[in-house]
């Protein structure tokens, strides 16, 4: 791949100056059009050989364009905060919003290459990292992100020449970093593995561009032209898609199967005295497990979904009642804000992933896309069907990072829901719990039941199983929730 690139090409200063003004003007135009339309974000991944001009090129782009609309992020060795969470967390929270551009130095490709070159991973681990990167980029592109991947290249001879020039210059020797020295010693190994990565991760939706770093004029023009052409094409394409848009249809598949919910025994119940006894026992158990030193190697996430009035709030209160408020955090999920709509769907959930030793409770979750958004037509059929794979990948990332994920669907029947709705309307301090939307949702009971069955069927896995909670009796449901969380923590401890 590197051999086929136009290595050694150069542009004289006069040619550069002649093109720079028009290129700069055109880039500013598309940047402001991107901001105005805000249809998609732009992500620029910067990788390559040290000394090939990566930093100088990004600096020039900030001079050519409006730097207020460009977010530059450098990902060096993970911080303590980042090490306490899944590896992808630090990239997700830095993604640019729609209408803006983000530049990532030291991104996921830099990390996988460092691991492979310095002996922290084998070829199979590198290939797995490439697959993970490909899935992430596919998901981002499906959500509308425009991705540019640049590899800045230099020959070994030219890299050494530049490093020696820096070393011999008292005023610039500080620019030579330990990473530069390290890479010069492992150049052959680094380039060999880099070529493997580029060949196996260049896709039509996120291709690699190899940029010769020998001549800074040529390098700058090449990157500018690629960005301009890509942005112009993407802006034209999104305009055509808007003109050809059609209403969403076929929101509920005829192949759905409601057998999972129909088989639940909703008559299960606990007498009050037995409930108090079991509740106290499970709360004490949870309190002890959360204080266990082994918990510092894990993260706990409890995800709550369920029918309206199924008792999610009451179950959550019994869970938190066993803990110090400093041990947990509750994330109530409602309709996305403007900030959240400007990002990929899973962004607002990634940003709330807790550190090791912590416990986060999601009251409604990332499953909203395959539940309410599906049934109410807030997303297209393509989007909610695609979401199943995206959610499974997300939960796999969590599991691989030591997250204990417990997912609950609290189920009640229609008669029980009606009784609870009526009680909420008649009890003053519960009136805030009932809305017109709750009554409207009852009219789509079957559609939601089909969506839930699909959801459980497609996303209940060995690493992240669903627990269906029979919630006609609130006391039974609360104890089952607590016991399930405790069992999951103990199972994680036993695997250590």
N, C-alpha and C positions, 0 to 999 in steps of 0.2 A: 504493500500500500504506500509506504513512504517513498519507495523507489520510483513509483509511477507519478508522484507529485512533482510539481514544477519547481524542484529544488535548485537554488542558485539564480533564480530570476531576479532582475533588478529593474528599477525605474529611475531615470535621471530626475534631478530636482525640478527642471523646467516642466517636464511632463506631469510630475506630481502637483506642482502649483497650478498648472492649467486645469487639472481635473478636480482638485480639492474644493474650490469654491462651489462648483455646481453640485458636487456630491454632498457637501455639507448642507447646502440649501435643500436638496431633495430629501436628505435624511431628516432634517427638521420638519419638513412638510408632513412626511409620513408619521413622524413621532406625534405631532399635534393632532393629526387625523386619528391616530390610535387613541390618544387621550380623549378626544371628543366623542368618538363612537363607543369606546370602552367595551368592545365586544369580546376581547380576549387579552390575556397577558402575554408577555414575551420573556422567555427564559434563555439566557446565554450562558453556556457552560464553557469555561476556559481551562484548557489542559495543555500539556506539552512539555517539552524539554526546557530546563532552566536556562535562562539567558537568551531565549528565542524571542523576547519582546512581548510577553503576555501583558505585563503591567503597563508598559508604554502604550500599547494599542488601546487598552481600556481607558487609559488617561486621555488619549486623543479623542476617543469616542465621546467622552464626557465634555470635551472642548467643542466638538462638532455639534453635539446635540444639547438639549436642555437637561443638565444633570439633576434637576429637581424631580425628573420623571424616571430616573435610573437609580435603582438600589444595587449597590455593590456589596457583596458579602464574601468574606474569606473564611473558609472552614479549615482551621489548623487542627492540631491534635484535640480531640474532644475534651471539653471542660468537665468538671465534676458534675455539674448540672446536666450535661448532655449524656455522660456515662450512666447516669441514673435512670435513663429512659431508653426506649428502642432507638437504634441508630438513625432511622429515618426521621425522627422527631425534629432534629435540628434543621433539616432541609425543609420540611413541611412548614414550619412556622416562619421561614424566611421567604416563602414564595411571593412573587409580586402580584398585586391585584390586577384586575382587568384594566386596560388602558395604560399600564406602566411596564417598564422593562426591569428585569432583574439579572444581575451578573453574578455567577457563582464561581469563585476561585476555590480550588481545593475541594471539589464536590465528590460525589460518590465514586467517580472513576479514579480520582486521585487516591482515595482511601483504599480501593481494591488493589491498585497497582503497588502502593506502598507495602501492603500486607504481603503480596506475592513476591516482590523483589527482595524484601528483607526477611523472608523465611517464616512469616507468621501465618501463611496459608499455602495450601497445595493447589494443583491445577484444578481439581474438582471444586475447591472452595472459590476459586476465581470464576469458574463457569457458573456457579450458583449465584455469585454476586452480579455477574453479567445478566443472568435471567431476572434477578430482582430489579436491576436497573431498567431492563426492557419493559417489565410489567408496570413499573412506576411511570415511565415515560409514555407508554401506551395509554395509561389512565389519564395522565395530564393532558395529552393530546386529544383524547376523547372528550375531555372537559373544555377543550378549546384553546389550550396553551400552544403557542408557537415556540418551538424549541430549535435553537441553533447550537451545535456542538463543534467547537473549534479545537484543533490540535495544532499547536505551534511547534514546528520542527527545526532542528539544526543538526548538522553533521557533527560527529565527535570532534573532528579537527577544528571546526569553527567554534564549538562550545569551549574547548580548551583555550583557544586563542583569546576569546573574550574574557574568560576567567583570569588568564594571565595578565591581560591588560588592566583589569580591575585591581588585581593584587599588587601590581607595580605602581599604581597611581595613589599616592597618599591621600588625595582629596576624595577618591571614590572607592577606596578599598573596603570601606564599611558596607558597601552594597553587596559584597560577597558573603553569602550566608553559609552556615553549616550544611544546609540542604543542597546548595550548589556544589560544594565539595563532595558531598556524599554521592550525588547523582553522577558527577564526573567519573567517579571510581566504578560505578555500576551501570555505565551508559549502555553497554551491549545488552545486558540482561533487562534493563528497563525498557529499551526500545523493542526488544523481542516480545516481551509480554504486552507492551502497549499496542503493537500491531495486532496481536491476537485479540485484544479487547476491541479495537476499532473494527476489525473485520466482522466480529460476531455481534456488534451492537449498533451497526449503522443500518437504519431502517428508513423507508421512504418518508415516514412521518417524523423522524428525528435523525437525519443523516449527519455524518461527520464531514467536516471540511478541514483538510490538511493545509495549513498555511506555512509557507516557507519563511522562516524568520531571518534569513541572511541579509536582506535589504529592507530597511525600515520603511522606505517609500512604497515599495511594492506591497509589503505586508499590510500597511495601513489601507491602501486602496483596495486590496483584495477583500479584506474584512468588511470595509464600508460598502462595497458593491454587493457582496452576498447578503448583508443585512437589508440593504435597500430593496433588492429584487425580491427577497423573501417577504418583507413587510408589505410591499406593493401587491404582491400576489395574494397574500392572506387577506388584506383589506378588501380587495376586489371580490375574492371568493365569499367572504362573509356577507357582503352586500347582495350578491346574487342569491345566497341562501335565504336571506330575509325576504326577498321579493318572491321566492318560491315556497315560502312556508305555508303549511296547511294545518288545520286543527288536529289535535291529538285524538286518536280513535283506538278502539280495541283495547281498552284499559284493563279488562279482566279476561283472562284466557279461559276458554271452554274446557281446557285440560286440567283445571284446578281440582284438587281432591281435599275434601273437608273431613276425611276420616279421622285424622289426628285429633281434632277438637271434639268430634262426635263421640269418640271413645272415652273421653274423660268422665270420671265419676264425680260429678259436682255435688253429690249428696254428702261427701265426706265432711265430718265436723268434729269439733272438740267441745266437751263440756267445760264450763267456766273454770272449775277447780283444777281440772287436768291441764287446761290451757295455761293457767297461771304457773303451774308447776313446771311444765315443759318450756314455757317462755323464759322463766328465770334461769333454768338450766342452760339453755342455748345462748342466752345473753352472757352468762358467766363464761361459757366456753369461748365465745367470740372475743370477749375482753381479754382472756388469757392468751389466745392465739395471736391477737394483734400486738401483744407485748412480748411475744416470744422472739428471741434474738434472730431466729431463722427468717422471720418476716422481713428483716432488713435486706434480704437477698431477693425479695419479691415485691411486686406491686399488686394491689387488689383493685379490681374494677367490677362493680355490680351494675348491670344494665337492666332497667325496668321498662317493660312494655306491657300493654294489657288493654282490655275493654275499658271504655269510659265507666267510672264509678266501680272499678274492680278492686279498689283498695290499695293502689300503689303507694299513695302517701302514707297510709297507716302502716304498711309493711316497712317502708323506709324509716319511719319514726321509731319502730321497734328495733331496727338494726342500729340506728344511731344512738338509741337509748342505752346501749351497752358500752358506748365509747366516750372518750374525752373529745370534745369538739375540735381539738387540735389534731386529732388523728384522721379526720375524714373531710371530704369536700363534696358538696352536692352541686351537680350541674343540671339545672332545669332547662330542658330543650324546648324552645318554641319556634315560631316561624323565623327563618333566617333574617338577620339584619342586613342593611345595605352593605356593610363591610364584609359580611359572610357570603352574600350573593356574588361579590366580586372575586371570590376564590373558588377553587375546586370544592366539590360537595363535602369531602371528608376533612377539609382543612379545619373547620371549627371543632371537630372532635379530636384531631391530632393535637391541637394546641392545648387541650385540657387533659392530656395523658399525664398522670401523676408520676412522681419520682419513686424510687424503691423505698419500701417501708411505709408508703402512704396508701390511702384508700379513697377512691373516687366513686361516687354514686351518680349514674346518669338517669335522671327522671325523664324518660323518652330518649331516644338514641339515634344512631346512624341508620336505623332501620326505617326511619320516617320515609325515606325515598321509596321503599318497596311496600309501604303501608299507606299512609295518608296521601303522599304525593302521587302514588299510583292510582288509588281509588278516586281521588278528587281531580285528577287530570292536571296536577301542577307540574308534571314532567312528562316527557314522551315515553312511549312504550319501549323504545330503544334504550332510553336512559335508565329506566327501572330494571329492565332485563340485564343490562350491563352492570348494574349496581351489585348484583349477587356476587360476581367474581371480584369486584373491587372490595366488597365487604369481607369476603373470605381472605383475600390477600392482606387486608388491614389487620384482621384478627390473627393471622399467621405471624405477622410482624410482632404483634403484642406477645403471643405465646413464646416466640423465639427469644424474646427479651426477658422472659421470666415473669410475665404478667399473668396473674390468676384472674381469668375472666369468667364471670358467672352471669348468665343471661336468663331473665325471667319473662314469661308471658303469663299474666294473671287473667284467668278466664272465668267469666260468669255467664249465666244464661240470660235470655231476654227478659224474663219475668223478674228476676232479681235486679237487673239493671233498672227496670221501670220502677220498682219499689224504692230503690235508692234515689233515683231522680226525683220522685215525688216527695220523699223525705227531705231532700236538700231544699226543695222549694218551700217547705213548710217550717223548717228550722232556721231561725234568723241567722245564727252564726255559721250555717252551712250554705247560705244562698250564694255566696261568692263562688262556690264550686260548680254551679250549674249555669250553662249558657245556652243560647239558641243553637249554637253549633252542635252541642251535645245532642239535642233533640233531632237535629237534621241528620246526624251520623247514624241514629237508630234506623232511619229509612234505608241505609245502605249496609245493614247488618250482614247480609249474605255476601256482599262484595268484600267487606272487611274480613269475613271468615275465610273466604277463598284466598285472599292475599296472605293471611296469617299462615294458612296451611302451606302455601307455596314457600313462604319465608322460612318456615321451620324445615321443610323438606330440603331446601337448597343451601341452608346455612348452618344446619346443626351438624357439627363435626366432632371428631374425637378430641380436638384441642379446644373447641369452643361449643359445647353442646347446649341446646336449649333445655330449660327446665319449665315444663308446663305446670302451672300452679292452679289447683282447683280452689277457686276463691269465692264460691257462694257463701261459705262460712269464713268470715274474716279471721277468726282465731286460728283455724286450721291453716290458712294461707300464710299468716305471719310466722308461725312456727316452722312451716315447711321452708320458707325463704331463709330464715336464720340457720336451720339445720343444713340446707344445701350449701350456703356460704362456708359454714364451718367444715363440712366434709371436703369441700374443694381446697381449702387451705391445708388441711391435714394431708390430703392426697399429694399436694405439691411438696410438702415437707418430706413425705415418705419417699419421693423420687430422688431426693438429694443424695 
